[in-house]
Amino acid sequence: MTLETSVLIVGGGGAGLTASMLLSTLNIDHILVSALPHTSRLPKAHVLNQRSLEIFEEIGVAERVLQRSTPAENMKATAWYAGISGSHDGYGRRLGRIEVWGGGYTDPDFIAASPFRTANLPQVRLEPLLKQRAEELNRDIRFGHEVKSYEQDADGVTATVLVRETGETYSVRAKYLLGCDGGRTIGNAAGLKLEGQTNLMRMVSTHLTYDFSKYLQDEDVLLRWLVNPDFGGSLASGVLVPMGPDHWGTRSEEWVFHLQFAFDDEGAFDDAKVLDRMRKASGIPDFAPKIHYISRWTMEGVLADKFHSGRVFLVGDAAHRHPPTGGLGLNSAVHDAYNLCWKLAAVLRGKAGTGLLDTYGAERRPVDGANIEAAVNSAFNHFRIDQALSMSPEKTPEQNWEEVRPLWEDRPGSAAKRHALNSAIVSQTMEFRHHNVEFGYTYASDAVVDDGSPAYVPLDNVRIYQPSTKPGHPLPHAWVERQGERIALNTLVHGGKFVLIAGEGGQPWVDAARKLKEQLGVDLVAVRVGILDGDYVDARCAWTKQREFGPEGAVLVRPDRYIGFRSAGSVKNHEDVLESALRQILHTAS
């Protein structure tokens, strides 16, 4: 039996399921196969950033995610503690804290950037929601079906699929194949190689149930860094992350306890020794949790040398793998799919040239590479906090406690110690406030029409997102109104639409766009937005403040919410200029 489809998606994790939902909303037929019979059973990849929530809204799953996510009031901060509980009077003391990812949607920059807050939902609970929605949109979601081999030619890809439960095989003939399999088979078979830093750290993550509520403080803390002076500080450190599912904060029923081991420490593979390390990090001598699963993994930062070969494209972990610091891995996968799927749809419908598909790697590979660099740097920057605490396994427990006691007792040198630790913790905003990395990344490719404006130089490459309408930048968020109803301006792209946004005096741009929509068959919406006049009115003035062009100017927004073209003002022939921009973006001949 041979099945025929436009796109074969291999892998049923966050990348594959997101790609499936996006292709469904774009009315592109496809089949998803996953070798596993179920979604992920690991509580990893829990942070979902604002851009991902915007994408989830477009495919109809954001509300479900937010309903299950950590409440905003329980994910405002991260903090460092001297263990959790024990005989010493310093146990459980908070040593320092910092806001995380918008402070529960209280940071004005995060509020101004998006209608969505950062969410927190572990993959073990997220993926069933994504699978449910993918199946609502497309019935051809096949778990327990494994691609054993594939071949591609000039016209498509033919894959042999094994039904693991029965041992039967069948073939799928697709025009394109998306490798969303975490790098297990598809990339290797296409000759695509992952390159970069491997064996950065050996990690052990334990998913457990335990009632910590009698020990913990700070209901608004999401991530708890445990540094225990009795056992040398960082060597016995652990990270405690709540997993819900029904309560959060200190009353979370389930948790993940992350531990770092030296590469030559065989204790990482001994469950009893892992439990002992958790006791040491927490300081709870009789710590006896219910353990669901212990996973061992190696932290790495690797990037594929190319993101596609012929008709085979890599998405998510198949193309890049990150340290978990900053929560960039799953989010990058979602953003990969969002960049690629509208381009595939345009090519499959005959509205774009195949050259548009080359811009997927040209745009996403530098961004994903920057994400890996940011995650690696954030992981190693934690050692700066260790240095500020001044604890060491070479020191006695008493000496280590004396190193941190000035943080809560007034002693000579207390002020200097507190400020040094505070400065070290604030430096970790590179992980917990990396707004320009997670939201403000930019694209440069043939699918972006350069307007000749000066190169963008951010105030801070990592921490500060500055909205701009320069081509290659994400469309700035703004609430606009029509007939008394308020919408987020960037939702006009929903369904894979191009959107032309003109100023109050930009009716010639709107007229040109409407003509080109008919002539070129491009799904294109054209509107004027202004404070006092327009198809939408800028009641909060946010759009006018950020648009960077005059009343007679306009921007053309791609279906992935990125600015593809901008004109600061009027031109001689609006239709010719706009047609040229559309044809460049879509790689179609005039």
N, C-alpha and C positions, 0 to 999 in steps of 0.2 A: 504493500500500500504506500502510495506517495501522496502526501498532502502538499498543497500549494498555498503560499501566503506571500504577502509583501515583505514582512519582517519577521525573522525568527529571533526571539530573545532567549538567551541561554543564561539562566540564573534567576532565582526567585527571592533574592534579598532586596534591600532598599533600592539599589540601582535598577534591577530588573523590573520590580513592581512599579516603581515610579515611571520608568520608560513605557511600560504597558498602559498605565493610566493616561499618560500624556498622548500616546498614539491613539488610544480610544477616543479621547476628546477631540482629536484631530481627524477622526474617521478613517484611520489607516488600519487595514486588517493585519493581524499579526497572531503569532502563537508564542506563548511563553512556556518553556520547559525548565524544570529544576530537578537535578539529580536527587536532592533530598526529598523525603516524603512530607516534610513539614517545614514551617518557617523556623528562623533561628531560635535556639533554646538558650542562648547566652545573653545575659543582661548587659550588653555593651552598647557603645554608640548612643548615649542617652540624650545628648544636647542637640536640640534642633533650633537653628538660628532663624532670624527674621525672614531672610530670603526664602528659606525652605518652607516656612509657614505660608508665605505668599503663594508659592507654587502649589502647596497642598490645598490652599483655598481654591485655586483654579481647577483642580481635579476633584474637588468635592470631598476632601477628607480632613481638612484643617479642624473643623469643629469637633470631630470625633477625637482627634489627637489632643486638642486642648482640654476636652472633658476628662481624659485619662491622665493628663500631664500633672506634674507637680504644681500646685497652686503658686501664683506669683509671690505670695507672702512667705513661702517656704524656700524660695530660691533667689534671695537677694544678695547673699554673700558666701564667701568661703573663709575658713578660719583655721588657725594652727593651735593645737592644744598639747599640753604635757600629758600625753596619754588620755585615758578616760577615768579610771578609778584605781585606787590602791592605798597603801598604808601611809605614803608620804603626804604631807599637807599640801603639796603642790600639784598632786594628781588632778587632772581635769581642768586645770587653769587654762584660760584662753590666753595665748601669747600674742596674737595679732589677728587681724581680719581685713578683708577688702571686698568691695562690691564685685559681683559677677554679672557679665552680659546684660548690662542695663539696670541692675539692681532691682529686679522684679518689675521692670517697665516703669521705673521712676526717673531714670536718667533722661533729661530733656533731649539729648542727641538721639537716643534710641526711639523715643516717642516721635520725634520729628522725622525719623528715617523710614518708618513703616507703620501700617495700621496693626501689625502683629508684634507681640512680645516674643522673646526667646522662650521656648518650651523645653521640658525635660521629661522624656519618656523612654525607658530602656527598650532596646531593640526587641527583646523577648515579648514585649507588649505592643510595640509599634507595628512590627511586621504583620501580625494577624489583622490589624486594622487596614493596612495597605492591601493585603491579599483579599480581604473581604470586598474592598472598594474596587480592586482590579477585576474581580469576578463579577461584580455588578455591571461593570462596563464592558467586559469581554468574557464570554464563557470558556474560551480556549486557554485556560490556565492549567498547566499539567505538571503537578508535583509528582516526584517519583519517576520521572522520565529523564534519562541521561543521554546527552549527546556523546556518542562513542567516537565519531570521526566526522569530518566534513571535507568537502572539496569546493573550490570556487572556480568559476570561469568568467568569461566576459559578460555574461548575462545574469549571473546569480550564484547562489550557494546551495549545495545539496548536502544535507546532514543525515546521518544514520542515528536513529534514536532508539534506545533500549528502554522498554517498560520493565523496571526493576522487579516489580512484584510478580510478573508472569514470565519474564524472559523473552517476550516477543519483541521484535524490532519492526520499525517502519522508517520511511524516508520523509524528509521535509524539504521541499524546494522553495527557496525564498529569494527575493531580490537582494536583501541585505540581512546580515547577521550581526546582532549586538552581543558581545561577550561581556556578560555581567556576572561572571562566575567566580569572582575574587582572584582571578589569575591562575586557576587550577589547570585549565586545558586550552581554552580558545586562543589566548595570546601566544602561547608557545607554538601551537600548531600553525599560526600565521607568521611565525618568525619574529614576533615582537618581543623585545627583551626588557625586563625590569632592571634598572640600574640605580645605584645609590648606596646609602649607608645601611648595612645590615648589622644585626647583633649589637644594637645600641644598649639594650638592657634586657635582662631576663625577668619576666614578670609572672606572678601567680595571682589569679583573681578567683575569689571564693564567693559564690552566691549562697547566702545563708538567711535563716530566719532567727531573730533574737530580739528580745525586748531590751533595748538600750535606754528606754525613756527615764528610768530611775537614775541614770548616770548623766545624761546629756543636758546641756543648756543650749540656748540660742535657737529658737524655732525658725529663724529666717536663714540659717546656714544650710547650704546645699552640700558642699564638699568639705570634709573634715580631715585635716592633715595631722596625724598623730606622731609626735616626736617624743620618745620616752627617755628621759635622762638616766633612768636606772639601767638602760641597755645601750648606752652610747648615742642616743639621739637618732640621727638619721639612719643608722644601720638597722635599727628596729622600727623604723618608721612604717606607717601604713596610711592608706587613704580609705576613708569610710564614706560610702555613697548610698543614700537612701533609694529604695526601689519600690516603695509603696506596697501593695497596690491601692489599698483603701485609705491609708493615712500617710501623712508625710511629716516633715520636720523630725522632731525627736521621737515621734510615735510611729514611724514607719515600721511595718511588719517585717519587711525584707530589706536586706542590705547587700552590697558588694564590698568586700574587703580586699583592696589591692596591696600586694607586697612586692618589693624589689629584692631579687637575689643576685649574688655574684654568679658569674657564668660557671665557676668551678665548684659552686655549692650544690651538691647533690641533694641537699635537703629540700630543694624546690620540687623534687619528684616524690617526696615522702609526705603523705597526707598528715601523718601524726606530727611531723616537724613543721609543716605549714600551720597547723592548729597551734602549736607551741609558739610560733612566731607571732601569731595573732594575739595570743595571751600576753606576750612581751610588749607588743606595740600598744595594746589597750591598757595593760596594767591590771586587768581583771584576772585574778589567779584561778578562779573556777569557771572561766569562760568555756561554755559547752553549748555552742549553737547547733541548730539543726542545719546541716549542710546539704544544699541541693546539688551543687556542681562545683568542681574545682577545675579551672582551665589554666594551662601553662602556655605562655606565648612569648615571642621575642619582639621587642620594640624595634622598628626599623623605619626608614624613610626612603622609599624607592619610587621611581618614576619610569614609565615605559618610554623607550627611545622614540616610538611613534605611537599615535593613538589609533591609527587604522592602517590596514593593508588591503587594498582593493575594496571589496564589498564587506569586509569584516571590521567592525569598530569595537573598541574597548571602552567600557564605562565603569566608573567607580573603582573598587579595589583591584579590578583586573588591570587598570591603568596606573594606579598609584596607591601606595600604602603609607599611612602616617602614624606617628606616635599619637596616643589619644589626647594629649594636652591640647586644650582649646576646642575639642569636639569637632574637628574639621573634616574627619574622614567621611562619615555618612553624608554630611551636608555637601561636601564636594561631589559625591556621587549623584545626589539629587540635582545639583546644578549642572553637572555634566549632561545628564539626561535632558534637562530643560534646554540646554544649548543645542543639542543634537536633534531632538525629535521634530522640532518645527522645520528644520532644514531637510530632514528625510521626507517629511510630508510634502514640502514644496517641490522637491525633486520627483517624488513618486507621482505627483499630480501633473507633472509636466510644466510647472510654473517657475522652475529654477533649473539652471544648468548644474551638472554634477560637480563643477568647480566649487559650488557652495559647500559641499561636504568636506572639502579640504580645509575649510576655515574652522571646522570643529577642533582639530588638533592645534591649529595655529592660534586659536583663542583660548582653549581650555588648558593645553599643556603648560604654558607659562604660569597661569593662575594656580593650577594644581602643584606645580613646582614651588611656587611661592608659599603655598599652604604647607607643604612638607617642610620647607625651611623654617617657617614660623613655628610649626609644631615641635621640631627638633630643638630650636633655640629656646622655646618655652620650657621644654622638658629639662634642659641642662641649666636653665636659669634658676631652678629651684635650689641648686647647690649654693647660690648666693644667700638664700635664706638660712641654710644650714651654717654657713660661715658667720652670719650675723648672730646666730644663737650661740656659737662658740662651743658647742658640745662635741665630744669625740669619744670613740670607743677606747682610746688610750687613757682616758681619764676615769677616775673612780666615779661611781654613782653620786657620791657626795659632792665631788668637784663639779659634775655636770649640773646638779641641782643648784649649786652656788652660781653657776654661769647664768641661769635663767631667773633666779630669785629677784634680781634687781628690776625685772619687768613688772612685778607687782608689789615690791617693797621699796620704799624710798631709802636709797643708800648712796654713798658717793659713787658717781659714775652711772647712776640709774638713768638720768636724762639722756646721756650719750648712748647708752645701750638701747633704750627705747627708740631713739631716733634712728639708730643704725638699722634696727630690725624693721621699723616702719618703712624706711627707704628701700630696704631689700624687698619687702612685701609689695610695696607700690610698684617696684620694677616688674612685678609679675602681672601688671596690667597688660603686658605683651601677650598674655594668655587669656585673661579674664575681661579685657576691654579692647580686644583687637578688632575694632569696628571696621576699619578700612580693609582688613584682611577678609573678614567674613561677609561684608556687605558692600564695600566700596570698590571691589576689584574692577579693573577695566579691561577692555578688549582692543586689540590692534590686529586687523586683518583686511583682506580684500572685501569683506562684507561690512566694512565701516568706511564711510566717505570722509576723508580728512578735510576739515574746513580751514586749515592753515592757521588756526589759533595757536597761541603759545603752548608749549608742552606743559602738561599738568605736573606741578611739583607739590606733593602733599605736605602739610605741616608736620605730619608724622606718618611714616609709611604703614605703621601697624595700627595705632590707637585711634586716629582721628579720621572719620569719614566726612568728606566735604562734598555735598551735593553739587552736581554740575550737569549742564546739558551739552558739554563738549562731546562730539561723536566718540563712541567707544565707552561712554560712562552709562551707568544705570539711570533710568529715568527717575528724577527726584520725586519723592512722595509728596502729594498734596491732596487735601480734601477739597472737592469742588461740588457745586450744587446745580441742579436743574429741576425746575418745577417744584422746588422745596425739598427735593430728595438729595441727600449727600452720598457721594461715592468717592472711593480712592481713585485718583486719576489713572493710575497704572492698571486698574482692572479693565480698562477699555481694550486691552490686548487679548482678553480671554477668548479662547477658541482659536488661537493661532492667527490673530489679526495683526496687520500693520496699522499703526495709528499716526495720522498727521495731526499735530497740535500747533495751531497758528495763534498769533496774537489777535487783539481786538480788530485791527485793520488788515487781517490776513485772509480776507474772503477770496482773493485770487488763488491762494494756495489751496483752499478748500475746494474751489471749483475745479482746479487742475487735478486734484486728487480724485474727485468723483469721476472725471472723464477717464483718467487712467485706470481706475478700478474696472470700468467697462471694457476699455481697450485691451488691457493686459490680463484681465481675469484674476487680478490679485484681490484677496480679501482685505480691504483697506477702509478704515474709518477715518473721517476727517472732521475736525471740530475746531472752533475758535474758543479760547478761554481768556477771560479778562475780568477785571474787578467790577466794571460797570456794564460791560457788554460782552456778549459771546454766547455760544451754544451752552456752555457751562460757565457759571460765575465763580470767581475766586474769592469767596466770602472771607476766608482767613488770610488772604493775601500771600499765602505761602508759595504758590506757583509763580506769581509775579516777582516775588523776591528772588526766586531761584532760577528763573528761566533763561537769563543771560542773553536775551534777544529782544528787539523792539516790537512795538505793536504790529508791524507789518512783516515780521519774521515768522519762522516756523521750525519745528523739528519733526523728523520722521523716526518713529519708534518701531523697532523690530518686534516680532512676536514674543521674544524672550525679555522684553522690557528694557532693551539696550538702545541707546540713541545711535541710529545708523547714518543720519544726515542732519545738518543744521544750516539754516540761513539766518543771518543776523537781521536782515531786513527784506525789502522787496527786491525783485529781479526783473529783467526785461521780459523774459518768457518763462513764466512759472511752470507751465506744462513740460517744456523741454528740460528744464533743470531738474524737476522732480522725476521725470521719466529716466533721465540719465542716472540719478541716484538709485532708483529702484532697480534698474538693470545692472548696475555695478554690484549692489548688494546680492541680487539673485543670480548673478552670473549668467545673464541672458543676452543674446545678441540683439542689436538694434535693427 
